[in-house]
Amino acid sequence: MSAIPGEIGAGVTFRATVSLPVYPAPEWSVDLILRGPGQIDLASTADGDNHAFHAAAAASKEWAPGHYRYELRASDGVDVVTVETGETRIAPDLAAIDQSHDGRDHVRKVLDAVEAVIENRATIDQQSYQINNRSLQRTPMNELMRLRDRYRAELRQQKRGGKRGGLGPQIKVRFK
């Protein structure tokens, strides 16, 4: 399990403690390197044998929101070793966002758009039409319904934290 959370909030204090028994502090130092919409580098401080990361809210409010790749690198002054890689997301600082900001993610935006088209389609009879040399074809209703179901399932999965089932993968068994 990673010591770096899947989401880090901009504009709030960030703290994480990394325990690396093979690379204990203070003999080893660890750096957190994040690359994405911005460039964030954090050096750890020794906390017993552990490595503690800290960024004050004043520093994190400058972090650009978005998806980042990260590396944890341990160094003893001679050797540098990558001990973990992964992805995280810097969430925007809600206190700094104006009221016109649309905080919905991609899945929610698409689902809302598809449902709006389905809702408006109830008053339209034509699948397609042509006036002079211009024509318009609408997405078939069954395709819209399929898209809606797909994005609803994706949204449910997001709300469950990416888990497909309740406790883990679903295994079907039949006894005779």
VMD Tcl script that builds the backbone (N, CA, C; Angstrom):
set m [mol new atoms 528]
animate dup $m
set s [atomselect $m all]
$s set {name element resname resid chain x y z} {
  {N N MET 1 A 0.845 -1.190 0.000}
  {CA C MET 1 A 0.000 0.000 0.000}
  {C C MET 1 A 0.879 1.240 0.000}
  {N N SER 2 A 0.513 2.200 -0.806}
  {CA C SER 2 A 1.307 3.405 -0.968}
  {C C SER 2 A 1.097 4.379 0.186}
  {N N ALA 3 A 2.156 5.099 0.499}
  {CA C ALA 3 A 2.056 6.156 1.498}
  {C C ALA 3 A 1.542 7.442 0.867}
  {N N ILE 4 A 1.547 7.497 -0.462}
  {CA C ILE 4 A 1.079 8.685 -1.177}
  {C C ILE 4 A -0.386 8.473 -1.525}
  {N N PRO 5 A -1.271 9.361 -1.060}
  {CA C PRO 5 A -2.699 9.163 -1.318}
  {C C PRO 5 A -3.050 9.334 -2.796}
  {N N GLY 6 A -4.184 8.799 -3.190}
  {CA C GLY 6 A -4.657 8.911 -4.566}
  {C C GLY 6 A -5.091 10.317 -4.921}
  {N N GLU 7 A -5.383 11.135 -3.904}
  {CA C GLU 7 A -5.760 12.524 -4.146}
  {C C GLU 7 A -5.161 13.389 -3.058}
  {N N ILE 8 A -4.602 14.516 -3.478}
  {CA C ILE 8 A -3.989 15.487 -2.572}
  {C C ILE 8 A -4.670 16.817 -2.823}
  {N N GLY 9 A -5.120 17.476 -1.786}
  {CA C GLY 9 A -5.815 18.747 -1.954}
  {C C GLY 9 A -4.863 19.925 -2.009}
  {N N ALA 10 A -5.025 20.766 -3.015}
  {CA C ALA 10 A -4.274 22.020 -3.072}
  {C C ALA 10 A -4.892 22.979 -2.053}
  {N N GLY 11 A -4.078 23.788 -1.439}
  {CA C GLY 11 A -4.573 24.786 -0.491}
  {C C GLY 11 A -4.773 24.265 0.918}
  {N N VAL 12 A -4.420 23.001 1.161}
  {CA C VAL 12 A -4.493 22.434 2.509}
  {C C VAL 12 A -3.128 21.822 2.843}
  {N N THR 13 A -2.874 21.631 4.121}
  {CA C THR 13 A -1.606 21.066 4.552}
  {C C THR 13 A -1.487 19.612 4.096}
  {N N PHE 14 A -0.341 19.261 3.553}
  {CA C PHE 14 A -0.067 17.890 3.110}
  {C C PHE 14 A 0.947 17.271 4.056}
  {N N ARG 15 A 0.608 16.087 4.572}
  {CA C ARG 15 A 1.526 15.316 5.415}
  {C C ARG 15 A 1.447 13.857 5.002}
  {N N ALA 16 A 2.610 13.232 4.903}
  {CA C ALA 16 A 2.676 11.797 4.630}
  {C C ALA 16 A 3.945 11.259 5.267}
  {N N THR 17 A 3.836 10.085 5.850}
  {CA C THR 17 A 4.990 9.423 6.448}
  {C C THR 17 A 5.233 8.124 5.701}
  {N N VAL 18 A 6.478 7.938 5.282}
  {CA C VAL 18 A 6.866 6.754 4.518}
  {C C VAL 18 A 7.801 5.917 5.370}
  {N N SER 19 A 7.456 4.645 5.500}
  {CA C SER 19 A 8.286 3.697 6.239}
  {C C SER 19 A 8.973 2.784 5.229}
  {N N LEU 20 A 10.292 2.856 5.179}
  {CA C LEU 20 A 11.080 2.031 4.261}
  {C C LEU 20 A 12.172 1.322 5.065}
  {N N PRO 21 A 11.890 0.148 5.619}
  {CA C PRO 21 A 12.876 -0.550 6.461}
  {C C PRO 21 A 14.217 -0.802 5.763}
  {N N VAL 22 A 14.205 -0.952 4.434}
  {CA C VAL 22 A 15.449 -1.186 3.698}
  {C C VAL 22 A 16.246 0.115 3.547}
  {N N TYR 23 A 15.548 1.255 3.591}
  {CA C TYR 23 A 16.180 2.567 3.432}
  {C C TYR 23 A 15.797 3.463 4.619}
  {N N PRO 24 A 16.259 3.134 5.833}
  {CA C PRO 24 A 15.814 3.881 7.012}
  {C C PRO 24 A 16.461 5.273 7.102}
  {N N ALA 25 A 15.705 6.190 7.680}
  {CA C ALA 25 A 16.243 7.509 8.010}
  {C C ALA 25 A 17.075 7.316 9.285}
  {N N PRO 26 A 18.036 8.083 9.545}
  {CA C PRO 26 A 18.576 9.206 8.777}
  {C C PRO 26 A 19.664 8.815 7.777}
  {N N GLU 27 A 20.009 7.502 7.697}
  {CA C GLU 27 A 21.046 7.093 6.731}
  {C C GLU 27 A 20.616 7.392 5.289}
  {N N TRP 28 A 19.339 7.280 5.035}
  {CA C TRP 28 A 18.793 7.533 3.711}
  {C C TRP 28 A 17.822 8.704 3.784}
  {N N SER 29 A 17.795 9.515 2.739}
  {CA C SER 29 A 16.768 10.553 2.607}
  {C C SER 29 A 15.867 10.138 1.450}
  {N N VAL 30 A 14.633 10.616 1.463}
  {CA C VAL 30 A 13.675 10.270 0.418}
  {C C VAL 30 A 13.080 11.555 -0.143}
  {N N ASP 31 A 12.989 11.608 -1.467}
  {CA C ASP 31 A 12.365 12.737 -2.162}
  {C C ASP 31 A 11.102 12.250 -2.855}
  {N N LEU 32 A 10.078 13.099 -2.843}
  {CA C LEU 32 A 8.839 12.858 -3.579}
  {C C LEU 32 A 8.856 13.786 -4.777}
  {N N ILE 33 A 8.811 13.179 -5.973}
  {CA C ILE 33 A 8.872 13.934 -7.224}
  {C C ILE 33 A 7.535 13.747 -7.941}
  {N N LEU 34 A 6.819 14.837 -8.186}
  {CA C LEU 34 A 5.536 14.793 -8.889}
  {C C LEU 34 A 5.653 15.581 -10.186}
  {N N ARG 35 A 5.167 14.957 -11.288}
  {CA C ARG 35 A 5.170 15.629 -12.584}
  {C C ARG 35 A 3.805 15.473 -13.225}
  {N N GLY 36 A 3.272 16.586 -13.680}
  {CA C GLY 36 A 1.963 16.616 -14.329}
  {C C GLY 36 A 1.762 18.011 -14.864}
  {N N PRO 37 A 0.620 18.619 -14.561}
  {CA C PRO 37 A 0.408 20.007 -14.980}
  {C C PRO 37 A 1.413 20.963 -14.339}
  {N N GLY 38 A 2.031 20.532 -13.261}
  {CA C GLY 38 A 3.050 21.317 -12.586}
  {C C GLY 38 A 4.214 20.423 -12.190}
  {N N GLN 39 A 5.193 21.004 -11.539}
  {CA C GLN 39 A 6.374 20.287 -11.076}
  {C C GLN 39 A 6.465 20.491 -9.575}
  {N N ILE 40 A 6.363 19.402 -8.821}
  {CA C ILE 40 A 6.386 19.477 -7.361}
  {C C ILE 40 A 7.471 18.543 -6.853}
  {N N ASP 41 A 8.380 19.073 -6.036}
  {CA C ASP 41 A 9.449 18.290 -5.434}
  {C C ASP 41 A 9.417 18.523 -3.929}
  {N N LEU 42 A 9.318 17.432 -3.168}
  {CA C LEU 42 A 9.325 17.522 -1.708}
  {C C LEU 42 A 10.424 16.637 -1.146}
  {N N ALA 43 A 11.199 17.176 -0.238}
  {CA C ALA 43 A 12.231 16.409 0.457}
  {C C ALA 43 A 11.673 15.985 1.806}
  {N N SER 44 A 12.000 14.774 2.222}
  {CA C SER 44 A 11.516 14.285 3.515}
  {C C SER 44 A 12.449 14.733 4.629}
  {N N THR 45 A 11.930 14.672 5.839}
  {CA C THR 45 A 12.746 14.856 7.035}
  {C C THR 45 A 12.691 13.553 7.828}
  {N N ALA 46 A 13.734 13.284 8.574}
  {CA C ALA 46 A 13.786 12.049 9.357}
  {C C ALA 46 A 12.792 12.124 10.507}
  {N N ASP 47 A 12.069 11.031 10.686}
  {CA C ASP 47 A 11.126 10.877 11.798}
  {C C ASP 47 A 11.396 9.490 12.386}
  {N N GLY 48 A 12.430 9.404 13.212}
  {CA C GLY 48 A 12.903 8.091 13.662}
  {C C GLY 48 A 13.518 7.399 12.459}
  {N N ASP 49 A 13.068 6.183 12.162}
  {CA C ASP 49 A 13.516 5.456 10.968}
  {C C ASP 49 A 12.688 5.806 9.742}
  {N N ASN 50 A 11.612 6.560 9.935}
  {CA C ASN 50 A 10.681 6.889 8.848}
  {C C ASN 50 A 11.064 8.199 8.164}
  {N N HIS 51 A 10.388 8.460 7.058}
  {CA C HIS 51 A 10.593 9.675 6.279}
  {C C HIS 51 A 9.283 10.451 6.249}
  {N N ALA 52 A 9.316 11.685 6.732}
  {CA C ALA 52 A 8.097 12.495 6.821}
  {C C ALA 52 A 8.125 13.598 5.768}
  {N N PHE 53 A 6.995 13.712 5.056}
  {CA C PHE 53 A 6.819 14.783 4.082}
  {C C PHE 53 A 5.827 15.777 4.642}
  {N N HIS 54 A 6.087 17.059 4.387}
  {CA C HIS 54 A 5.186 18.106 4.849}
  {C C HIS 54 A 5.216 19.264 3.865}
  {N N ALA 55 A 4.038 19.745 3.511}
  {CA C ALA 55 A 3.913 20.969 2.714}
  {C C ALA 55 A 2.809 21.800 3.356}
  {N N ALA 56 A 3.142 23.013 3.706}
  {CA C ALA 56 A 2.164 23.921 4.328}
  {C C ALA 56 A 1.085 24.283 3.310}
  {N N ALA 57 A -0.070 24.675 3.825}
  {CA C ALA 57 A -1.188 25.072 2.964}
  {C C ALA 57 A -0.793 26.220 2.037}
  {N N ALA 58 A 0.033 27.138 2.527}
  {CA C ALA 58 A 0.472 28.268 1.696}
  {C C ALA 58 A 1.272 27.788 0.488}
  {N N ALA 59 A 2.012 26.706 0.630}
  {CA C ALA 59 A 2.785 26.158 -0.497}
  {C C ALA 59 A 1.885 25.338 -1.420}
  {N N SER 60 A 1.000 24.518 -0.848}
  {CA C SER 60 A 0.186 23.625 -1.673}
  {C C SER 60 A -0.884 24.383 -2.467}
  {N N LYS 61 A -1.241 25.597 -2.038}
  {CA C LYS 61 A -2.251 26.346 -2.797}
  {C C LYS 61 A -1.720 26.765 -4.164}
  {N N GLU 62 A -0.394 26.712 -4.358}
  {CA C GLU 62 A 0.226 27.050 -5.638}
  {C C GLU 62 A 0.291 25.849 -6.580}
  {N N TRP 63 A -0.036 24.653 -6.094}
  {CA C TRP 63 A 0.052 23.455 -6.921}
  {C C TRP 63 A -1.053 23.455 -7.975}
  {N N ALA 64 A -0.679 23.186 -9.206}
  {CA C ALA 64 A -1.638 23.140 -10.312}
  {C C ALA 64 A -2.465 21.857 -10.223}
  {N N PRO 65 A -3.792 21.964 -10.263}
  {CA C PRO 65 A -4.633 20.768 -10.192}
  {C C PRO 65 A -4.452 19.885 -11.430}
  {N N GLY 66 A -4.677 18.594 -11.235}
  {CA C GLY 66 A -4.616 17.655 -12.351}
  {C C GLY 66 A -3.999 16.337 -11.940}
  {N N HIS 67 A -3.777 15.495 -12.935}
  {CA C HIS 67 A -3.213 14.168 -12.699}
  {C C HIS 67 A -1.689 14.237 -12.787}
  {N N TYR 68 A -1.035 13.566 -11.840}
  {CA C TYR 68 A 0.421 13.569 -11.750}
  {C C TYR 68 A 0.962 12.145 -11.649}
  {N N ARG 69 A 2.137 11.934 -12.193}
  {CA C ARG 69 A 2.927 10.736 -11.938}
  {C C ARG 69 A 3.871 11.094 -10.792}
  {N N TYR 70 A 4.161 10.135 -9.940}
  {CA C TYR 70 A 5.113 10.424 -8.865}
  {C C TYR 70 A 6.148 9.319 -8.737}
  {N N GLU 71 A 7.279 9.690 -8.159}
  {CA C GLU 71 A 8.329 8.754 -7.784}
  {C C GLU 71 A 8.789 9.094 -6.383}
  {N N LEU 72 A 9.041 8.068 -5.603}
  {CA C LEU 72 A 9.743 8.209 -4.328}
  {C C LEU 72 A 11.158 7.713 -4.580}
  {N N ARG 73 A 12.136 8.574 -4.332}
  {CA C ARG 73 A 13.538 8.213 -4.547}
  {C C ARG 73 A 14.294 8.296 -3.233}
  {N N ALA 74 A 14.981 7.207 -2.897}
  {CA C ALA 74 A 15.806 7.162 -1.698}
  {C C ALA 74 A 17.259 7.394 -2.098}
  {N N SER 75 A 17.993 8.128 -1.251}
  {CA C SER 75 A 19.396 8.414 -1.533}
  {C C SER 75 A 20.195 8.355 -0.240}
  {N N ASP 76 A 21.393 7.762 -0.318}
  {CA C ASP 76 A 22.299 7.765 0.839}
  {C C ASP 76 A 23.476 8.692 0.591}
  {N N GLY 77 A 23.385 9.546 -0.410}
  {CA C GLY 77 A 24.462 10.464 -0.754}
  {C C GLY 77 A 25.323 9.939 -1.894}
  {N N VAL 78 A 25.277 8.624 -2.132}
  {CA C VAL 78 A 26.020 8.014 -3.231}
  {C C VAL 78 A 25.046 7.352 -4.204}
  {N N ASP 79 A 24.241 6.447 -3.669}
  {CA C ASP 79 A 23.267 5.727 -4.479}
  {C C ASP 79 A 21.913 6.433 -4.441}
  {N N VAL 80 A 21.212 6.397 -5.577}
  {CA C VAL 80 A 19.839 6.893 -5.669}
  {C C VAL 80 A 19.002 5.747 -6.209}
  {N N VAL 81 A 17.916 5.409 -5.469}
  {CA C VAL 81 A 17.086 4.263 -5.810}
  {C C VAL 81 A 15.626 4.699 -5.874}
  {N N THR 82 A 14.923 4.300 -6.943}
  {CA C THR 82 A 13.483 4.527 -7.021}
  {C C THR 82 A 12.810 3.433 -6.200}
  {N N VAL 83 A 12.062 3.823 -5.175}
  {CA C VAL 83 A 11.428 2.832 -4.297}
  {C C VAL 83 A 9.933 2.678 -4.561}
  {N N GLU 84 A 9.328 3.642 -5.229}
  {CA C GLU 84 A 7.901 3.546 -5.541}
  {C C GLU 84 A 7.567 4.521 -6.650}
  {N N THR 85 A 6.645 4.109 -7.525}
  {CA C THR 85 A 6.098 5.003 -8.543}
  {C C THR 85 A 4.592 4.844 -8.523}
  {N N GLY 86 A 3.900 5.830 -9.016}
  {CA C GLY 86 A 2.445 5.742 -9.059}
  {C C GLY 86 A 1.838 7.004 -9.630}
  {N N GLU 87 A 0.542 7.115 -9.432}
  {CA C GLU 87 A -0.194 8.277 -9.893}
  {C C GLU 87 A -1.022 8.834 -8.751}
  {N N THR 88 A -1.203 10.128 -8.767}
  {CA C THR 88 A -2.073 10.804 -7.814}
  {C C THR 88 A -2.725 11.974 -8.539}
  {N N ARG 89 A -3.661 12.577 -7.886}
  {CA C ARG 89 A -4.372 13.720 -8.454}
  {C C ARG 89 A -4.295 14.862 -7.467}
  {N N ILE 90 A -3.947 16.033 -7.953}
  {CA C ILE 90 A -4.008 17.237 -7.131}
  {C C ILE 90 A -5.382 17.842 -7.364}
  {N N ALA 91 A -6.195 17.852 -6.315}
  {CA C ALA 91 A -7.537 18.428 -6.403}
  {C C ALA 91 A -7.435 19.942 -6.270}
  {N N PRO 92 A -8.277 20.691 -6.981}
  {CA C PRO 92 A -8.213 22.147 -6.894}
  {C C PRO 92 A -8.560 22.649 -5.496}
  {N N ASP 93 A -8.018 23.795 -5.159}
  {CA C ASP 93 A -8.317 24.453 -3.884}
  {C C ASP 93 A -9.716 25.057 -3.989}
  {N N LEU 94 A -10.691 24.434 -3.355}
  {CA C LEU 94 A -12.081 24.891 -3.461}
  {C C LEU 94 A -12.273 26.315 -2.946}
  {N N ALA 95 A -11.467 26.726 -1.979}
  {CA C ALA 95 A -11.596 28.079 -1.442}
  {C C ALA 95 A -11.194 29.134 -2.472}
  {N N ALA 96 A -10.405 28.735 -3.480}
  {CA C ALA 96 A -9.923 29.693 -4.474}
  {C C ALA 96 A -10.726 29.663 -5.768}
  {N N ILE 97 A -11.749 28.806 -5.840}
  {CA C ILE 97 A -12.524 28.659 -7.070}
  {C C ILE 97 A -13.782 29.516 -7.002}
  {N N ASP 98 A -14.074 30.214 -8.115}
  {CA C ASP 98 A -15.295 31.025 -8.132}
  {C C ASP 98 A -16.509 30.140 -8.414}
  {N N GLN 99 A -17.682 30.723 -8.323}
  {CA C GLN 99 A -18.926 29.963 -8.426}
  {C C GLN 99 A -19.205 29.448 -9.832}
  {N N SER 100 A -18.501 29.944 -10.847}
  {CA C SER 100 A -18.751 29.474 -12.216}
  {C C SER 100 A -18.024 28.160 -12.518}
  {N N HIS 101 A -17.184 27.688 -11.597}
  {CA C HIS 101 A -16.418 26.457 -11.810}
  {C C HIS 101 A -17.341 25.243 -11.847}
  {N N ASP 102 A -17.157 24.391 -12.849}
  {CA C ASP 102 A -17.905 23.141 -12.964}
  {C C ASP 102 A -17.038 22.032 -12.386}
  {N N GLY 103 A -17.353 21.590 -11.185}
  {CA C GLY 103 A -16.538 20.606 -10.486}
  {C C GLY 103 A -16.816 19.167 -10.869}
  {N N ARG 104 A -17.719 18.950 -11.823}
  {CA C ARG 104 A -18.016 17.576 -12.225}
  {C C ARG 104 A -16.841 16.984 -12.994}
  {N N ASP 105 A -16.634 15.678 -12.809}
  {CA C ASP 105 A -15.595 15.015 -13.585}
  {C C ASP 105 A -16.151 14.611 -14.949}
  {N N HIS 106 A -15.299 14.022 -15.786}
  {CA C HIS 106 A -15.675 13.665 -17.153}
  {C C HIS 106 A -16.897 12.756 -17.197}
  {N N VAL 107 A -16.911 11.719 -16.358}
  {CA C VAL 107 A -18.015 10.749 -16.375}
  {C C VAL 107 A -19.339 11.439 -16.076}
  {N N ARG 108 A -19.363 12.278 -15.054}
  {CA C ARG 108 A -20.600 12.971 -14.676}
  {C C ARG 108 A -21.029 13.933 -15.775}
  {N N LYS 109 A -20.096 14.657 -16.401}
  {CA C LYS 109 A -20.443 15.597 -17.476}
  {C C LYS 109 A -21.065 14.870 -18.659}
  {N N VAL 110 A -20.449 13.742 -19.072}
  {CA C VAL 110 A -20.968 13.003 -20.224}
  {C C VAL 110 A -22.326 12.406 -19.901}
  {N N LEU 111 A -22.458 11.812 -18.719}
  {CA C LEU 111 A -23.746 11.231 -18.328}
  {C C LEU 111 A -24.836 12.297 -18.321}
  {N N ASP 112 A -24.566 13.452 -17.753}
  {CA C ASP 112 A -25.556 14.538 -17.741}
  {C C ASP 112 A -25.919 14.980 -19.152}
  {N N ALA 113 A -24.923 15.051 -20.047}
  {CA C ALA 113 A -25.185 15.474 -21.424}
  {C C ALA 113 A -26.033 14.443 -22.163}
  {N N VAL 114 A -25.714 13.154 -22.000}
  {CA C VAL 114 A -26.484 12.104 -22.662}
  {C C VAL 114 A -27.918 12.096 -22.152}
  {N N GLU 115 A -28.097 12.228 -20.842}
  {CA C GLU 115 A -29.444 12.249 -20.279}
  {C C GLU 115 A -30.225 13.468 -20.753}
  {N N ALA 116 A -29.561 14.607 -20.937}
  {CA C ALA 116 A -30.246 15.800 -21.455}
  {C C ALA 116 A -30.706 15.587 -22.895}
  {N N VAL 117 A -29.884 14.928 -23.709}
  {CA C VAL 117 A -30.273 14.644 -25.094}
  {C C VAL 117 A -31.463 13.693 -25.110}
  {N N ILE 118 A -31.423 12.658 -24.276}
  {CA C ILE 118 A -32.548 11.713 -24.204}
  {C C ILE 118 A -33.820 12.436 -23.784}
  {N N GLU 119 A -33.710 13.302 -22.803}
  {CA C GLU 119 A -34.867 14.045 -22.310}
  {C C GLU 119 A -35.450 14.949 -23.395}
  {N N ASN 120 A -34.586 15.655 -24.132}
  {CA C ASN 120 A -35.062 16.549 -25.192}
  {C C ASN 120 A -35.579 15.782 -26.399}
  {N N ARG 121 A -35.085 14.568 -26.610}
  {CA C ARG 121 A -35.484 13.769 -27.762}
  {C C ARG 121 A -36.947 13.356 -27.678}
  {N N ALA 122 A -37.500 13.337 -26.496}
  {CA C ALA 122 A -38.899 12.925 -26.333}
  {C C ALA 122 A -39.850 13.830 -27.111}
  {N N THR 123 A -39.426 15.052 -27.423}
  {CA C THR 123 A -40.299 15.977 -28.150}
  {C C THR 123 A -39.970 16.052 -29.637}
  {N N ILE 124 A -38.986 15.266 -30.097}
  {CA C ILE 124 A -38.566 15.321 -31.497}
  {C C ILE 124 A -38.910 14.000 -32.172}
  {N N ASP 125 A -39.646 14.070 -33.291}
  {CA C ASP 125 A -40.049 12.857 -34.006}
  {C C ASP 125 A -38.998 12.381 -34.998}
  {N N GLN 126 A -38.286 13.304 -35.657}
  {CA C GLN 126 A -37.413 12.929 -36.750}
  {C C GLN 126 A -36.088 12.358 -36.243}
  {N N GLN 127 A -35.617 11.307 -36.941}
  {CA C GLN 127 A -34.282 10.768 -36.712}
  {C C GLN 127 A -33.271 11.572 -37.533}
  {N N SER 128 A -33.726 12.030 -38.725}
  {CA C SER 128 A -32.881 12.845 -39.584}
  {C C SER 128 A -33.774 13.694 -40.481}
  {N N TYR 129 A -33.202 14.775 -41.012}
  {CA C TYR 129 A -33.930 15.581 -41.977}
  {C C TYR 129 A -32.948 16.345 -42.849}
  {N N GLN 130 A -33.467 16.852 -43.983}
  {CA C GLN 130 A -32.643 17.589 -44.918}
  {C C GLN 130 A -33.418 18.802 -45.402}
  {N N ILE 131 A -32.733 19.955 -45.412}
  {CA C ILE 131 A -33.307 21.189 -45.940}
  {C C ILE 131 A -32.283 21.744 -46.913}
  {N N ASN 132 A -32.708 21.902 -48.165}
  {CA C ASN 132 A -31.795 22.305 -49.251}
  {C C ASN 132 A -30.623 21.320 -49.288}
  {N N ASN 133 A -29.411 21.805 -49.176}
  {CA C ASN 133 A -28.247 20.921 -49.227}
  {C C ASN 133 A -27.687 20.598 -47.842}
  {N N ARG 134 A -28.410 20.897 -46.814}
  {CA C ARG 134 A -27.946 20.641 -45.449}
  {C C ARG 134 A -28.776 19.533 -44.826}
  {N N SER 135 A -28.077 18.622 -44.138}
  {CA C SER 135 A -28.798 17.531 -43.485}
  {C C SER 135 A -28.318 17.372 -42.041}
  {N N LEU 136 A -29.171 16.757 -41.253}
  {CA C LEU 136 A -28.861 16.502 -39.850}
  {C C LEU 136 A -29.316 15.096 -39.510}
  {N N GLN 137 A -28.435 14.337 -38.867}
  {CA C GLN 137 A -28.797 13.003 -38.395}
  {C C GLN 137 A -28.557 12.962 -36.908}
  {N N ARG 138 A -29.543 12.468 -36.206}
  {CA C ARG 138 A -29.440 12.358 -34.756}
  {C C ARG 138 A -28.932 10.973 -34.370}
  {N N THR 139 A -28.281 10.898 -33.218}
  {CA C THR 139 A -27.826 9.615 -32.690}
  {C C THR 139 A -29.051 8.773 -32.378}
  {N N PRO 140 A -29.064 7.518 -32.830}
  {CA C PRO 140 A -30.225 6.663 -32.547}
  {C C PRO 140 A -30.465 6.524 -31.033}
  {N N MET 141 A -31.742 6.440 -30.663}
  {CA C MET 141 A -32.124 6.373 -29.250}
  {C C MET 141 A -31.500 5.167 -28.550}
  {N N ASN 142 A -31.444 4.005 -29.223}
  {CA C ASN 142 A -30.858 2.834 -28.559}
  {C C ASN 142 A -29.374 3.046 -28.269}
  {N N GLU 143 A -28.669 3.797 -29.116}
  {CA C GLU 143 A -27.262 4.110 -28.867}
  {C C GLU 143 A -27.131 5.049 -27.665}
  {N N LEU 144 A -28.014 6.022 -27.567}
  {CA C LEU 144 A -28.013 6.930 -26.412}
  {C C LEU 144 A -28.279 6.165 -25.113}
  {N N MET 145 A -29.222 5.235 -25.159}
  {CA C MET 145 A -29.551 4.450 -23.967}
  {C C MET 145 A -28.352 3.582 -23.558}
  {N N ARG 146 A -27.654 3.020 -24.541}
  {CA C ARG 146 A -26.479 2.198 -24.253}
  {C C ARG 146 A -25.369 3.056 -23.623}
  {N N LEU 147 A -25.154 4.252 -24.179}
  {CA C LEU 147 A -24.171 5.174 -23.606}
  {C C LEU 147 A -24.544 5.566 -22.177}
  {N N ARG 148 A -25.817 5.860 -21.962}
  {CA C ARG 148 A -26.279 6.234 -20.619}
  {C C ARG 148 A -25.996 5.109 -19.623}
  {N N ASP 149 A -26.329 3.871 -19.994}
  {CA C ASP 149 A -26.100 2.735 -19.102}
  {C C ASP 149 A -24.618 2.543 -18.803}
  {N N ARG 150 A -23.788 2.716 -19.828}
  {CA C ARG 150 A -22.336 2.565 -19.640}
  {C C ARG 150 A -21.793 3.603 -18.662}
  {N N TYR 151 A -22.188 4.861 -18.846}
  {CA C TYR 151 A -21.686 5.918 -17.970}
  {C C TYR 151 A -22.294 5.840 -16.570}
  {N N ARG 152 A -23.515 5.350 -16.445}
  {CA C ARG 152 A -24.081 5.125 -15.106}
  {C C ARG 152 A -23.276 4.063 -14.364}
  {N N ALA 153 A -22.907 2.993 -15.070}
  {CA C ALA 153 A -22.105 1.927 -14.450}
  {C C ALA 153 A -20.731 2.461 -14.045}
  {N N GLU 154 A -20.127 3.290 -14.902}
  {CA C GLU 154 A -18.821 3.871 -14.585}
  {C C GLU 154 A -18.914 4.793 -13.369}
  {N N LEU 155 A -19.994 5.556 -13.264}
  {CA C LEU 155 A -20.193 6.438 -12.120}
  {C C LEU 155 A -20.382 5.636 -10.837}
  {N N ARG 156 A -21.169 4.548 -10.910}
  {CA C ARG 156 A -21.331 3.675 -9.734}
  {C C ARG 156 A -19.988 3.121 -9.280}
  {N N GLN 157 A -19.157 2.712 -10.245}
  {CA C GLN 157 A -17.846 2.162 -9.910}
  {C C GLN 157 A -16.970 3.219 -9.252}
  {N N GLN 158 A -17.009 4.448 -9.740}
  {CA C GLN 158 A -16.248 5.542 -9.129}
  {C C GLN 158 A -16.686 5.770 -7.693}
  {N N LYS 159 A -17.989 5.760 -7.459}
  {CA C LYS 159 A -18.516 6.010 -6.114}
  {C C LYS 159 A -18.107 4.917 -5.136}
  {N N ARG 160 A -17.888 3.709 -5.664}
  {CA C ARG 160 A -17.430 2.609 -4.807}
  {C C ARG 160 A -15.919 2.602 -4.667}
  {N N GLY 161 A -15.251 3.602 -5.184}
  {CA C GLY 161 A -13.805 3.675 -5.081}
  {C C GLY 161 A -13.087 2.776 -6.066}
  {N N GLY 162 A -13.723 2.519 -7.212}
  {CA C GLY 162 A -13.089 1.707 -8.235}
  {C C GLY 162 A -13.281 0.222 -8.055}
  {N N LYS 163 A -13.938 -0.177 -6.972}
  {CA C LYS 163 A -14.169 -1.596 -6.743}
  {C C LYS 163 A -15.369 -2.052 -7.544}
  {N N ARG 164 A -15.263 -3.230 -8.139}
  {CA C ARG 164 A -16.351 -3.740 -8.968}
  {C C ARG 164 A -17.461 -4.331 -8.108}
  {N N GLY 165 A -17.122 -4.990 -7.054}
  {CA C GLY 165 A -18.121 -5.624 -6.203}
  {C C GLY 165 A -18.009 -5.089 -4.795}
  {N N GLY 166 A -18.711 -5.724 -3.855}
  {CA C GLY 166 A -18.688 -5.257 -2.484}
  {C C GLY 166 A -17.354 -5.463 -1.803}
  {N N LEU 167 A -16.855 -6.721 -1.782}
  {CA C LEU 167 A -15.639 -7.017 -1.043}
  {C C LEU 167 A -14.448 -7.328 -1.936}
  {N N GLY 168 A -14.646 -7.500 -3.187}
  {CA C GLY 168 A -13.554 -7.849 -4.091}
  {C C GLY 168 A -14.112 -8.375 -5.386}
  {N N PRO 169 A -13.293 -9.126 -6.133}
  {CA C PRO 169 A -13.794 -9.637 -7.403}
  {C C PRO 169 A -14.891 -10.661 -7.193}
  {N N GLN 170 A -15.823 -10.666 -8.115}
  {CA C GLN 170 A -16.942 -11.595 -8.028}
  {C C GLN 170 A -16.524 -12.919 -8.645}
  {N N ILE 171 A -16.685 -14.007 -7.892}
  {CA C ILE 171 A -16.340 -15.342 -8.363}
  {C C ILE 171 A -17.616 -16.172 -8.322}
  {N N LYS 172 A -17.990 -16.685 -9.483}
  {CA C LYS 172 A -19.214 -17.494 -9.554}
  {C C LYS 172 A -18.851 -18.957 -9.433}
  {N N VAL 173 A -19.575 -19.671 -8.558}
  {CA C VAL 173 A -19.300 -21.074 -8.302}
  {C C VAL 173 A -20.629 -21.814 -8.356}
  {N N ARG 174 A -20.613 -23.015 -8.947}
  {CA C ARG 174 A -21.814 -23.830 -8.959}
  {C C ARG 174 A -21.450 -25.190 -8.363}
  {N N PHE 175 A -22.232 -25.641 -7.398}
  {CA C PHE 175 A -22.024 -26.926 -6.767}
  {C C PHE 175 A -23.016 -27.929 -7.317}
  {N N LYS 176 A -22.583 -29.155 -7.481}
  {CA C LYS 176 A -23.476 -30.212 -7.973}
  {C C LYS 176 A -23.872 -31.144 -6.861}
}
mol reanalyze $m
mol bondsrecalc $m
mol representation Tube
mol addrep $m
